Amino acid sequence: MTLTEQWKQLEAADTDLAEVLQPGFAKHISKDPMLTIQRNLWYHSLMGIAIIVFYLFLLWQFPVWQVILCIGVVLLFTLWAVVKALLLRRQLLRIAASHLQHSLLQQMRYHQMAMGGWMKVQQKAGLVMYPLGAAGGFMIGGSLGAGKSIDTILQNPTLQLIMLLVVLLLVPPCFYLAKWMCRKSFGQYLQQLNSNIAALSADENSITPK
């Protein structure tokens, strides 16, 4: 068998390569966003682990039940988010590695669907966690600022009202900040992924026999 014949067999077997090498596709497809998404999930998990360590330090420094309740719930949520991110990354890596079972277009669509669902769940869960985190932060800050115990602070009706106002004021900016950070880490690469999916789909349609 000649070298030319061997090369033709490789081209026929590798459908993904044929799709990528279609004329015009290289002009539209941008730097692989799937790899960036997978890497950013890892960074996101590492940041979550650092936050968990910080929460554990707060619980050790302020072992009162009010702080344990608020910060402890947020800590558990952060731990859950880290585990979900690591599991999602492992699944994305598995899909990306299974190029024989899944075409390039299928891998892209899976990344798009999985990341979109993950981001929505994170944002909805955060709406419950931000008030608890803000309340716990207020109690710790008030105790340090006033030099009094948290129990003493919470017995003051004025401080209770201030804490409620602080929670109400801090939750919206915290939500939008977290949403912005999520978009910064993943949103722009999902947009690139959408563009690549559209470009690859268009090239597939253009070579599909009618």
Beta strands, then each sheet from edge to edge (+ up, - down):
end
